């Protein structure tokens, strides 16, 4: 004797709570039909056939979402939460050191250090970065990158510098007129 129709329906309902349809997944990510099925075809997450309809396993979808940065949910948390805990973008690691990302790329390439590729972008595993950092003496981590507001506190604008030298507002401290770039007549002599 086989499984009753009621038991089959209950099993389908139970499975459907743990899955979502491909169109639901597409709407969640704001994707068009082709892009949604491309993700399914690439086997980024598990799928099941329920009543002849393909469904996406929610747990595997969420795991994939937390480990990628290319696709963002229309409403919801930012992608890559797990990825950010385990690796740095080159830009972020360079900012941590207060250097340009191209300099860090050169260091990583020259020393043949490990990277991972996620969504066609190279990333630095945090443990590799920390090990490299402990064995080098040239770079120090900066506390944090200064914001524009921080920089404005430490520097004055060129117009303010001109005013402090009691120069007319239309002249710069070096004697050139703003926008005209000519030396005033009295300073030509």
C-alpha positions, 0 to 999 in steps of 0.5 A: 500500500502506498502513501495516501493522498493526504500524506502526499499533500502534507509532504508537499506543503511541508516542502513548499514552506522550505522552498520558493518558486523561481518567480518568487526568487526572481521578484525577491532579487528584482531579476528578469526571467532569463537572469533568474533561470540563469542563476538556477542553471548555474546551480548556485543553490539547490532546487527541487521539483514539486508537483512538476514545478521547480522550487528553490530551497530557501536555506541554500538560497540564503547561504548563497546570498550571504556569500555573494555580492553581485545580486541584492534583494529588493527589500532586505539585508545587504548581500555577502554578510558571510563573505564580509566576515571571511574576506576583504575586497582589495579596496577595503584591505588597502583602506585598512592600511591607508594605501591605494588598492593598486599598491596592495594588488602589487604586493599580493601579486609579487608575493604570490599570496592567496586570493579567492574569486567571488563574482569575478572579483578577487578578494583577500581571505582575512586569515591570509591578510592577518598572517601577511600583516604580522610578518611585514614591517612596512605598513601599519593599520590606520584606525579608520579612514577619515571622512570629508567632515574629518578633513574639513576640521583639519584643513581650511579652504583656499578662499578662507586662506586668502581671507586670512591673508586679507586678500580680496575674495576674487584673488587666490593666495598665489596672485592669480584671479579666480577663473581668469588665470591672469596676473594682476597688472600691479604684480607684473612689474 
